[in-house]
Amino acid sequence: MTSRTWDTFQRIISALIALPVYFFLIFFDQYYTLGILLISLAVTLSCLYEFYQIASSKGGGTPFIIPGLAAGFVINVIIYMFSFGRVYGFERYLAIFDVRIVLAIFVFLGVIISALHIVIRPLSDGIFSLATTMFGIIFIVLPFSHIILMKALPDGIYYIFILHLVIMFNDTFAYFGGVFFGTHKTGFPVSPNKSWEGYFSGMLFSTVVIIIANEAFQIFFDRHLFSLPEAILLGMLLSLLGNIGDLVESAIKRDAEIKDSGRIIPGHGGMWDVFDALIFVFPVFYYYLKLKGV
């Protein structure tokens, strides 16, 4: 068995094991819908830790890992309480779980890591250590934790499912489109071997799948989520955002001269390698739905 065949086999097995667990916890509504909080915590904290490890490998300083992870944990809990507090009768606690507290978390985190840097770290590379600690939370934790906010929307499950379908089809057909039809390279410094044919294949099938899913939900579940023009535009937009998230992670890894963000998922690499395309997609899609009036 060649190394590429073995890698493909590992990817398939990992997906067959992990995907059912992942979607079960997303759809799980028992125990105060804690499944969605667990998913967000697992993904954001794992990706954040991998980002901190990548930043540390640069040798220009070390992020404050424990304070950063602790802040990421608290932010997830705050967003969860804000999203589901009224649903489960936690009104008396909501005053102390206002989403504006997220801003306070950043202020306190800044104070804590600044004090730690003054006391236990050399002054050299301080800008790098402080900036990467904060940036990881802004870039990873805040965007992906919008999955909690989306789950709390009416028909939130349907929107989350469509979003994952679009990104999975985008990644899959961008790969195959590039393999079979890719002749015009993008020339992007971060990923010079990827082709325009690959990207357009991914966008095409993303658009097709959101149209089909939208019609299927209307036929089988009586859920009219989007108009046809709206579905087409969303398919193209979400595909574009997914590609940007993937390229940004690739740029960071290339800067650190590493191939994968981690090794937690056999055949796939790290958690960030799997969820990079969803980082920008969740918040943009969520705020689009809110502007739409969902």
KEDREN-739387 format. One record per atom (N, C-alpha, C, CB): z, y, x. Coordinates in steps of 0.02 Angstrom, whole numbers, padded with zeros to 5 digits, always signed. Atoms other than C-alpha are relative to their C-alpha. Glycine has a CB too. Example, Ala and Ser with C-alpha at 12.3 -4.5 7.8 and 13.67 -1.06 7.14 Angstrom:
2
+00000-00059+00045+00390-00225+00615+00000+00060+00045+00062+00001-00050-00003-00059-00042+00357-00053+00684+00037+00055-00039-00071+00023+00020
***
This chain:
294
+00000-00060+00042+00000+00000+00000+00000+00062+00044+00062+00000-00048+00004-00061-00040-00052+00167+00073+00058+00048-00019-00068+00035-00011-00054-00048+00012+00072+00310+00086-00013+00042-00062+00009+00045+00060+00017-00040+00059-00022+00408-00047+00011-00041-00064-00073+00024+00003-00011+00044+00058-00018+00259-00167+00074-00008-00014-00033-00068+00011-00073+00008+00008+00167+00235-00136+00030+00064-00028+00033-00018+00068-00025-00064+00024+00199+00420-00165-00016+00007-00075-00031+00058+00039+00019-00003+00070+00103+00412-00330+00043-00046-00043-00074-00017-00009-00042+00048+00035+00201+00257-00382+00070+00028-00010+00003-00067+00038-00067-00029+00005+00366+00345-00346+00001+00057-00052+00023+00027+00068+00004-00055+00048+00310+00497-00446+00001-00026-00072-00063+00042+00012+00004+00028+00067+00270+00389-00597+00067-00029-00022-00055-00055-00004-00065+00030+00016+00433+00291-00591+00053+00054-00012+00023-00047+00057-00049-00054+00008+00536+00450-00568-00010+00035-00068-00006+00051+00057+00014-00033+00064+00449+00530-00718+00021-00043-00059-00074+00017-00005-00018+00046+00054+00475+00376-00827+00076-00003-00011-00027-00070+00014-00073+00002+00005+00662+00381-00790+00028+00069-00020+00031-00022+00067-00030-00066+00008+00696+00568-00785-00021+00035-00065-00017+00043+00059+00024-00037+00058+00587+00635-00927+00037-00017-00064-00073-00012-00009-00037+00015+00062+00671+00538-01069+00070+00029-00001+00005-00076-00010-00067-00028-00004+00843+00594-01009-00003+00076-00009+00034-00017+00068+00008-00072+00003+00784+00773-00989-00012+00024-00072-00058+00023+00046+00016-00021+00068+00708+00787-01162+00053-00021-00050-00068-00028-00021-00055+00019+00045+00850+00691-01244+00054+00053-00001+00030-00068+00023-00052-00051-00003+00975+00820-01182-00023+00066-00031+00022+00010+00073+00026-00061+00031+00862+00962-01238+00003-00005-00076-00072+00014+00022+00001+00009+00072+00845+00890-01414+00068-00018-00029-00050-00054-00018-00066+00024+00022+01026+00829-01423+00040+00058-00031+00039-00031+00059-00036-00054+00035+01123+00933-01550+00074-00016-00013-00034+00014-00065-00070+00018+00010+01290+00842-01551+00045+00036+00051+00010-00076+00005-00049-00031-00046+01449+00909-01468-00019+00072+00017+00006-00042+00064+00014-00072-00008+01406+01092-01495-00064+00013+00041+00059+00034+00032+00064-00008-00036+01230+01069-01422+00011+00010+00074-00039+00059-00029-00015-00008-00071+01305+01051-01249-00055-00028+00044+00065-00036+00016+00054+00028-00040+01151+00954-01193-00043+00053+00032-00043-00045-00042+00043-00053-00028+01050+01114-01170+00035+00038+00055-00022+00048-00056-00038-00031-00054+01189+01190-01067+00000-00043+00063+00073+00014-00022+00000+00046-00057+01197+01035-00957-00068+00001+00036+00016-00070-00023+00067-00003-00030+01008+01041-00930-00008+00064+00041-00054-00003-00055+00008-00063-00036+01011+01224-00883+00043+00002+00063+00018+00058-00046-00044+00002-00059+01159+01199-00766-00030-00045+00055+00070-00025-00019+00027+00048-00049+01080+01047-00682-00061+00028+00036-00017-00066-00034+00062-00025-00029+00912+01130-00655+00013+00063+00042-00052+00015-00054-00008-00064-00035+00967+01306-00607+00044-00007+00062+00031+00052-00047-00044+00006-00059+01109+01255-00490-00032-00042+00054+00067-00030-00020+00035+00041-00050+01005+01120-00405-00054+00041+00035-00032-00062-00033+00053-00042-00029+00859+01239-00380+00029+00055+00043-00044+00031-00056-00032-00053-00039+00976+01377-00322+00026-00027+00066+00057+00031-00041-00025+00030-00062+01058+01261-00196-00058-00014+00049+00038-00065-00015+00058+00013-00043+00887+01208-00130-00027+00065+00030-00056-00035-00040+00022-00065-00026+00836+01391-00114+00046+00023+00056-00003+00052-00056-00047-00021-00052+00994+01428-00015-00009-00041+00064+00073-00007-00025+00012+00042-00059+00959+01281+00099-00064+00021+00036-00005-00074-00020+00063-00023-00030+00781+01341+00127+00012+00066+00038-00055+00009-00054-00014-00064-00032+00843+01517+00165+00041-00010+00064+00038+00046-00048-00042+00013-00059+00973+01448+00286-00042-00028+00058+00055-00049-00017+00041+00031-00052+00838+01351+00380-00040+00051+00040-00046-00050-00030+00037-00051-00035+00756+01514+00429+00036+00024+00063-00012+00059-00045-00038-00018-00059+00896+01545+00553+00017+00073+00006-00037-00021+00060-00014-00071-00003+00913+01729+00512+00063+00019-00037-00056+00038-00028-00061-00012+00038+01075+01712+00416+00010-00056-00050-00003+00068-00036-00015+00054+00047+01157+01602+00285+00024+00030-00066+00053-00048+00029-00024-00024+00065+01175+01639+00098+00071-00025-00012-00047-00023-00057-00067+00021+00020+01348+01628+00022-00008-00050-00056+00044+00061-00022+00020+00052+00047+01318+01462-00063+00051-00009-00056-00009-00065+00037-00050+00014+00052+01482+01430-00155+00007+00058-00049+00068-00015+00033-00002-00055+00049+01500+01606-00230-00063+00005-00041+00012+00066+00037+00063-00004+00037+01316+01602-00277-00004-00053-00055-00058-00008+00046+00000+00054+00050+01331+01433-00365+00051+00013-00055+00014-00067+00034-00051-00015+00050+01491+01488-00451-00025+00054-00049+00065+00024+00034+00028-00052+00044+01405+01645-00517-00053-00029-00046-00029+00058+00042+00052+00032+00041+01258+01539-00577+00031-00040-00056-00043-00045+00043-00035+00039+00051+01378+01425-00670+00026+00045-00056+00059-00041+00031-00030-00045+00049+01467+01569-00756-00054+00033-00043+00043+00055+00035+00055-00031+00037+01303+01653-00806-00028-00048-00053-00056+00022+00047+00023+00049+00049+01244+01493-00890+00048-00007-00058-00009-00068+00034-00051+00007+00053+01407+01477-00987-00001+00062-00045+00070-00010+00031+00002-00062+00040+01398+01659-01042-00060+00000-00047-00002+00062+00045+00061+00002+00041+01219+01639-01104+00007-00052-00056-00062-00015+00043-00010+00052+00051+01267+01478-01195+00047+00025-00055+00029-00063+00033-00047-00025+00050+01416+01560-01281-00032+00054-00042+00063+00026+00034+00034-00052+00038+01310+01709-01331-00050-00031-00049-00036+00048+00048+00052+00031+00041+01174+01594-01399+00028-00041-00058-00044-00043+00043-00024+00048+00050+01279+01467-01494+00069+00016-00026+00000-00068+00030-00068-00017+00022+01445+01555-01521+00005+00007-00075+00022+00063+00032-00002-00010+00073+01406+01609-01699-00019-00063-00038-00046+00058-00020+00022+00062+00033+01322+01445-01739+00060-00047-00010-00055-00035+00042-00055+00048+00003+01482+01348-01703+00068+00032-00013+00003-00038+00065-00062-00030+00022+01611+01473-01762+00044+00025+00056+00038-00047-00040-00039-00027-00056+01664+01547-01595+00004+00076-00002-00029-00023+00066+00005-00073+00004+01658+01725-01662+00058+00036+00035-00002+00021-00073-00057-00035-00029+01831+01767-01601-00003+00003+00077+00065-00033-00022+00007-00001-00072+01778+01730-01423-00061+00040+00023-00005-00071+00026+00063-00030-00020+01610+01818-01425+00009+00068+00033-00045+00008-00060-00011-00066-00031+01682+01988-01378+00005-00005+00076+00063+00032-00028-00006+00007-00073+01721+01920-01205-00058-00038+00030+00066-00035+00018+00059+00034-00025+01555+01829-01192-00063+00039-00016-00004-00071-00029+00059-00042+00010+01439+01976-01220-00047-00009+00059+00020+00074-00009+00048+00011-00053+01279+01955-01121+00004+00056+00053-00070-00004-00028-00007-00053-00050+01315+02122-01037+00046-00019+00056+00024+00064-00033-00044+00022-00053+01447+02030-00939-00039-00028+00058+00049-00054-00027+00042+00023-00055+01304+01957-00839-00007+00054+00053-00070-00022-00026+00004-00055-00048+01287+02129-00760+00065+00006+00040-00015+00066-00036-00064-00002-00035+01472+02126-00719+00005-00055+00051+00057-00004-00050-00001+00056-00047+01449+01957-00637-00034+00021+00065-00035-00062-00030+00035-00021-00060+01323+02033-00517+00041+00051+00040-00068+00031-00019-00042-00050-00035+01440+02178-00478+00056-00035+00038+00029+00050-00050-00055+00035-00033+01587+02062-00441-00024-00045+00056+00039-00040-00052+00027+00042-00052+01478+01942-00344-00017+00042+00062-00063-00038-00025+00016-00043-00056+01415+02086-00239+00062+00020+00039-00035+00062-00024-00063-00018-00033+01594+02141-00203+00028-00059+00040+00052+00023-00052-00029+00058-00033+01651+01964-00161-00037-00019+00063+00001-00060-00048+00037+00022-00059+01510+01917-00044-00001+00054+00054-00072-00020-00020-00004-00054-00049+01517+02088+00039+00066-00005+00038-00007+00069-00033-00066+00007-00032+01704+02065+00072+00001-00061+00046+00055-00005-00053+00001+00060-00041+01675+01888+00135-00040+00012+00064-00030-00058-00039+00041-00013-00059+01538+01948+00251+00037+00042+00052-00065+00035-00021-00038-00043-00045+01650+02082+00325+00053-00040+00037+00031+00058-00038-00058+00036-00028+01792+01958+00354-00020-00060+00042+00045-00022-00055+00012+00065-00032+01711+01793+00404-00069-00007+00031+00009-00055-00049+00067+00006-00027+01530+01827+00453-00013+00053+00053-00052+00006-00056+00021-00052-00047+01454+01916+00602-00041+00053-00035-00040-00030+00059+00035-00054+00034+01381+02084+00557-00076-00007+00006+00021+00066+00029+00072+00010-00006+01210+02032+00620-00025-00043-00057-00017-00032+00068+00033+00036+00054+01092+01967+00485+00037+00006-00067-00006-00073+00018-00036-00009+00063+01206+02033+00349-00045+00016-00058+00050+00056+00007+00047-00016+00054+01062+02105+00249-00031-00063-00028-00055+00048+00025+00031+00062+00021+00979+01934+00245+00048-00042-00042-00024-00041+00062-00048+00042+00035+01137+01841+00191+00016+00027-00069+00064-00007+00040-00017-00030+00064+01184+01963+00054-00059+00000-00048+00025+00072+00011+00059-00006+00044+01007+01985-00012-00021-00068-00027-00057+00031+00038+00022+00065+00023+00963+01800-00020+00050-00030-00051-00008-00048+00058-00050+00025+00048+01127+01760-00111-00015+00029-00069+00071+00019+00022+00013-00033+00064+01088+01886-00248-00069-00018-00027+00007+00075+00007+00068+00013+00022+00901+01854-00253-00007-00069-00032-00047+00007+00059+00005+00067+00028+00923+01668-00286+00021-00002-00073+00042-00048+00040-00025-00001+00069+01021+01704-00445-00050+00037-00045+00069+00033-00004+00048-00039+00039+00899+01837-00505-00065-00038-00011-00014+00067+00033+00065+00031+00001+00746+01733-00465+00000-00068-00035-00026-00008+00070-00002+00069+00026+00805+01560-00524+00045-00006-00061+00023-00047+00054-00049+00013+00053+00962+01560-00631-00016+00040-00063+00071+00017+00024+00012-00042+00059+00925+01706-00747-00063-00020-00038-00005+00073+00020+00060+00019+00038+00745+01658-00789+00005-00067-00035-00060+00000+00046+00001+00066+00031+00768+01472-00818+00053-00008-00054+00010-00054+00053-00053+00006+00051+00930+01492-00917-00022+00027-00067+00063+00036+00023+00028-00020+00064+00822+01571-01052-00018-00061-00044-00063+00043+00010+00009+00060+00041+00795+01391-01108+00055-00007-00051-00003-00063+00045-00057+00001+00047+00967+01407-01189-00014+00049-00057+00067+00018+00036+00016-00050+00051+00916+01566-01280-00055-00025-00046-00019+00066+00032+00056+00024+00040+00755+01483-01337+00022-00056-00046-00056-00024+00045-00024+00055+00043+00845+01328-01403+00036+00028-00061+00047-00047+00040-00038-00028+00056+00951+01442-01513-00045+00035-00051+00051+00049+00026+00046-00031+00048+00796+01518-01597-00015-00048-00058-00065+00021+00035+00027+00043+00053+00736+01453-01766-00061-00037+00027-00017+00041-00065+00054+00043-00026+00619+01308-01723-00004+00003+00076-00067+00022-00030+00000-00005-00073+00671+01330-01542-00023-00063+00035+00068+00017+00024+00020+00064-00028+00644+01145-01508-00076-00005+00005+00028-00058-00041+00073+00004+00001+00461+01159-01556-00030+00045+00055-00027+00021-00068+00026-00046-00051+00434+01309-01442+00012-00029+00070+00034+00069-00007-00015+00030-00065+00519+01221-01296-00047-00058+00015+00073-00024+00003+00044+00058-00009+00415+01065-01323-00071+00024+00017-00001-00044-00063+00067-00027-00013+00252+01165-01329-00004+00028+00071-00018+00054-00052-00001-00030-00067+00300+01259-01172-00006-00053+00054+00064+00040+00010+00003+00054-00049+00329+01098-01075-00068-00034-00001+00056-00050-00013+00067+00030+00004+00166+01024-01139-00051+00042+00038-00021-00008-00073+00048-00045-00032+00069+01175-01081+00005-00004+00076+00010+00072-00024-00010+00000-00073+00145+01175-00906-00019-00068+00030+00072+00017+00017+00017+00066-00027+00126+00986-00883-00075-00010+00001+00034-00055-00042+00073+00007+00001-00056+00990-00936-00032+00047+00051-00027+00015-00070+00026-00047-00049-00086+01142-00828+00004-00029+00071+00038+00067-00003-00009+00029-00067-00015+01057-00672-00045-00060+00010+00073-00020+00011+00037+00063-00007-00099+00890-00706-00075+00013+00007+00012-00044-00060+00073-00010+00000-00275+00954-00743-00022+00050+00053-00023+00022-00068+00017-00042-00058-00268+01088-00609-00010-00045+00061+00055+00053+00013+00006+00046-00056-00241+00946-00486-00065-00040-00004+00060-00049+00001+00060+00041+00007-00379+00834-00554-00064+00043+00001+00003-00041-00064+00058-00045-00002-00497+00981-00580-00016+00020+00072+00014+00062-00041+00012-00017-00070-00473+01029-00398-00027-00059+00039+00064+00024+00031+00022+00059-00036-00497+00850-00337-00073-00016-00014+00044-00060-00019+00067+00023+00019-00656+00814-00434-00053+00056-00001+00003-00031-00068+00049-00053+00007-00737+00984-00453+00010+00059+00047+00000+00026-00071-00018-00058-00041-00654+01099-00327-00047+00012+00059+00068-00008+00025+00045-00019-00055-00786+01180-00218+00011+00072+00023-00073-00009-00021-00011-00070-00018-00737+01364-00221+00075+00011+00012-00027+00048-00057-00070-00008-00018-00573+01389-00128+00023+00071-00018+00010-00013+00075-00027-00066+00019-00460+01530-00185+00009+00045+00060+00067-00009-00036-00012-00040-00060-00423+01585-00009+00069+00032+00002-00051+00054+00005-00068-00026-00001-00242+01624-00054+00034-00024+00065+00040-00022-00063-00033+00021-00062-00144+01623+00112+00054-00054-00012+00031+00059+00034-00055+00046+00013-00002+01527+00030-00025-00070-00016+00042+00025-00057+00027+00065+00019-00114+01387-00034-00076+00001+00004+00023-00019-00072+00072-00012-00010-00288+01402+00041-00045-00056-00024-00013+00012+00072+00042+00057+00019-00348+01228-00010-00009-00006-00076+00029-00063+00026+00008+00005+00072-00329+01255-00197-00063+00037-00021+00062+00030-00036+00066-00026+00021-00488+01294-00292+00005+00036-00067-00051-00056-00004+00004-00034+00064-00537+01408-00434-00016-00049-00056-00053+00055+00003+00015+00051+00050-00607+01256-00524+00064-00035-00023-00049-00052+00028-00064+00031+00018-00434+01178-00518+00040+00044-00047+00040-00015+00062-00039-00046+00042-00349+01332-00589-00031+00007-00070+00004+00069+00033+00032-00009+00066-00477+01353-00728+00004-00065-00041-00074+00020+00009-00009+00063+00037-00465+01167-00772+00069-00003-00031-00010-00060+00047-00068-00002+00026-00278+01186-00790+00007+00047-00058+00049+00019+00054-00004-00049+00054-00297+01341-00897-00036-00025-00062-00030+00067+00022+00038+00025+00056-00428+01259-01006+00041-00052-00039-00065-00031+00023-00037+00053+00035-00322+01106-01045+00067+00025-00026+00010-00060+00047-00060-00031+00027-00165+01212-01066-00016+00031-00068+00027+00053+00048+00020-00032+00063-00257+01309-01201-00016-00051-00054-00060+00044+00012+00017+00053+00048-00324+01151-01283+00063-00032-00027-00045-00053+00033-00060+00036+00022-00153+01068-01288+00044+00043-00045+00040-00024+00060-00042-00042+00043-00064+01218-01364-00033+00007-00069+00011+00070+00031+00035-00002+00065-00198+01227-01501+00013-00064-00039-00076+00011+00011-00011+00064+00033-00181+01041-01539+00072-00007-00023-00019-00058+00047-00071+00006+00018+00010+01045-01536+00017+00046-00058+00044+00017+00061-00013-00048+00054+00012+01199-01647-00024-00027-00067-00035+00067+00015+00027+00029+00061-00099+01113-01776+00041-00061-00022-00073-00019+00009-00038+00060+00015+00001+00951-01764+00068+00017-00032+00011-00042+00063-00065-00020+00029+00166+01040-01798-00009+00025-00071+00033+00054+00044+00012-00025+00068+00089+01123-01950-00014-00057-00048-00058+00050+00000+00019+00056+00044+00018+00961-02019+00058-00047-00013-00058-00039+00031-00051+00052+00006+00163+00843-01985+00071+00027-00012+00000-00041+00062-00068-00026+00006+00315+00958-01982+00003+00065-00040+00030+00012+00068+00003-00060+00041+00258+01105-02090+00028+00060+00038+00039-00010-00065-00021-00056-00042+00288+01227-01946-00061+00038+00023+00042-00026+00061+00057-00042-00021+00161+01367-01928+00027+00047+00054-00031+00040-00061-00028-00038-00056+00202+01435-01755-00045+00057+00023+00014-00047+00058+00046-00050-00026+00046+01528-01699-00066-00001-00037-00012-00011+00075+00069-00002+00023-00123+01586-01760-00045-00028+00055-00022+00073-00021+00045+00027-00050-00275+01516-01670-00012+00048+00058-00067-00018-00032+00008-00046-00057-00312+01675-01568+00063+00007+00042-00022+00069-00025-00064-00005-00034-00128+01686-01526+00012-00060+00045+00058+00006-00050-00008+00061-00039-00124+01505-01466-00044+00001+00062-00015-00062-00043+00047-00003-00056-00276+01533-01356+00026+00048+00054-00070+00023-00023-00026-00049-00048-00202+01688-01275+00063-00025+00034+00014+00067-00035-00061+00027-00029-00034+01603-01250-00015-00055+00050+00047-00026-00055+00018+00053-00046-00115+01452-01170-00023+00028+00067-00054-00043-00029+00025-00031-00062-00202+01563-01043+00056+00036+00037-00056+00050-00016-00055-00037-00031-00049+01673-01011+00051-00046+00032+00034+00045-00051-00051+00046-00027+00074+01529-00988-00027-00039+00059+00023-00048-00054+00031+00033-00058-00048+01440-00873+00003+00046+00061-00072-00020-00015-00001-00049-00055-00061+01597-00766+00070+00008+00028-00027+00068-00024-00070-00009-00023+00128+01621-00759+00025-00062+00036+00045+00017-00059-00020+00062-00033+00155+01438-00716-00028-00004+00071-00022-00061-00041+00031+00000-00067+00033+01454-00570+00034+00049+00047-00074+00016-00006-00034-00049-00041+00120+01610-00508+00067-00027+00024+00011+00066-00038-00064+00030-00019+00289+01521-00510-00008-00052+00054+00034-00030-00060+00014+00051-00049+00215+01377-00413-00019+00031+00068-00057-00046-00024+00022-00032-00062+00133+01491-00284+00057+00037+00035-00057+00049-00014-00057-00034-00030+00291+01592-00257+00045-00049+00037+00041+00039-00053-00041+00051-00035+00390+01434-00218-00036-00025+00062+00015-00059-00048+00038+00022-00058+00250+01377-00103+00003+00051+00057-00073-00012-00020-00005-00052-00050+00256+01544-00013+00067-00001+00036-00011+00069-00031-00067+00004-00030+00443+01529+00016+00006-00061+00045+00054-00001-00055-00002+00061-00042+00426+01350+00079-00044+00007+00062-00023-00061-00041+00044-00009-00058+00280+01397+00192+00034+00046+00051-00068+00030-00022-00035-00044-00046+00384+01538+00265+00054-00038+00039+00032+00058-00039-00052+00041-00033+00522+01411+00302-00029-00060+00037+00050-00023-00052+00035+00054-00034+00392+01287+00367+00026-00069-00022+00007+00007+00076-00020+00065+00027+00445+01145+00252-00049-00019-00055+00073+00003-00027+00047+00026+00050+00345+01035+00132+00031-00001-00070-00023-00069+00018-00034+00007+00065+00471+01001-00009+00065+00039+00001+00013-00074-00016-00063-00037+00005+00621+01099-00072+00060-00046+00007+00004+00037-00066-00055+00048-00006+00726+00940-00068-00027-00071-00007+00055+00013-00052+00020+00070+00006+00724+00751-00089+00036-00035-00057+00013-00037+00065-00041+00029+00053+00825+00726-00247-00041-00043-00048+00034+00055-00039+00042+00037+00047+00677+00660-00349-00055-00036+00040-00032+00047-00054+00050+00037-00039+00576+00521-00262-00071+00013-00023+00015-00074-00003+00070-00012+00017+00392+00561-00255-00016+00071-00020-00021-00045-00054+00011-00069+00022+00417+00738-00317+00030+00051+00049+00031+00010-00068-00034-00046-00045+00530+00815-00185+00065+00024-00031-00045+00060+00016-00061-00029+00027+00665+00933-00243-00006+00021-00072+00021+00059+00041-00001-00023+00070+00716+00999-00412-00044+00062-00009+00073+00015-00022+00040-00061+00004+00633+01165-00376-00075-00017+00002+00018+00048+00057+00070+00021-00001+00469+01074-00336-00024-00020-00070-00009-00058+00049+00018+00023+00067+00472+01004-00513-00001+00058-00051+00050-00054-00024-00009-00051+00051+00528+01159-00609-00026+00069+00020+00072+00005-00018+00022-00066-00023+00447+01299-00509-00046+00035-00049-00035-00007+00067+00048-00031+00046+00310+01327-00638+00033+00026-00063-00054-00050-00018-00034-00022+00061+00438+01354-00776+00043+00062+00011+00043-00057-00027-00046-00054-00016+00537+01489-00687-00019+00065-00036+00002+00011+00075+00022-00063+00031+00433+01637-00749-00019-00009-00073-00058+00029+00038+00028+00012+00067+00369+01554-00907+00054+00007-00054-00030-00070-00004-00052-00002+00052+00534+01537-01001+00017+00071-00023+00063-00034+00025-00018-00067+00025+00586+01721-01004-00057+00037-00034+00026+00042+00057+00057-00035+00031+00411+01788-01041-00014-00027-00069-00062-00007+00044+00013+00031+00065+00385+01664-01183+00055+00017-00049-00006-00076+00008-00057-00015+00044+00559+01696-01253-00006+00072-00027+00066-00009+00038+00002-00070+00023+00538+01886-01258-00062+00013-00041+00002+00047+00060+00057-00005+00044+00366+01867-01332+00019-00021-00071-00059-00043+00027-00021+00024+00065+00442+01766-01473+00047+00049-00035+00034-00068+00007-00046-00049+00030+00579+01896-01499-00039+00061-00024+00053+00021+00052+00040-00057+00021+00450+02036-01505-00041-00017-00062-00047+00023+00056+00037+00023+00058+00354+01932-01630+00044-00003-00062-00030-00069+00014-00045+00001+00056+00509+01927-01738+00029-00068-00016-00035+00025-00060-00028+00067+00012+00561+01745-01720+00076+00004+00000-00024-00052+00054
***
